[in-house]
Amino acid sequence: MIPDEPLGKIIKRERNNRGWTLRDMAQRVKSNFAYLSQIEAGLAKPSEELVERITDAFDYEGEDRERFMFIARGVSAQIKEIKDKYPTVAPQYFRKAARKEDE
């Protein structure tokens, strides 16, 4: 299970667990090692295509893959921003959205 922590921290831990250098990982995901370093440091946000290649490199499947994609998209941060910006509207909106998903 992927923990709820920043994307860069997850990537760095997973990369290190596999014994990969940044250059190794860059080669596997067809990216630039300097850019991956920025992602790990939280200074850059990867494209959806790069996130897909990273999930493939880490062999994430099922729930782990979905959770990683969710974290990579920054959805939880976006939800918090909406709740902070629109505190009276956000709860109603999220309840309505949840009902639609249940249908």
Residue pairs with C-beta under 8 A, 6 or more apart in sequence:
1 63
1 64
1 67
2 10
2 60
2 64
2 67
2 68
2 71
3 10
4 71
4 76
6 42
6 71
7 39
7 42
7 45
7 46
7 71
7 72
7 74
8 39
8 40
8 41
8 42
9 40
10 68
10 71
11 36
11 39
11 40
11 54
12 40
14 58
15 22
15 24
15 25
15 40
18 58
20 28
21 33
22 33
22 36
22 37
22 40
23 33
25 31
25 33
25 36
25 57
26 32
26 33
26 35
26 36
28 53
28 57
29 36
29 50
29 53
29 54
29 56
29 57
30 53
31 50
31 53
35 44
38 44
39 45
39 46
45 72
45 74
46 54
46 72
48 72
48 73
51 68
51 69
51 72
51 73
54 68
54 72
55 65
55 68
55 69
58 68
60 68
70 76
79 94
82 90
82 93
83 90
83 91
86 93
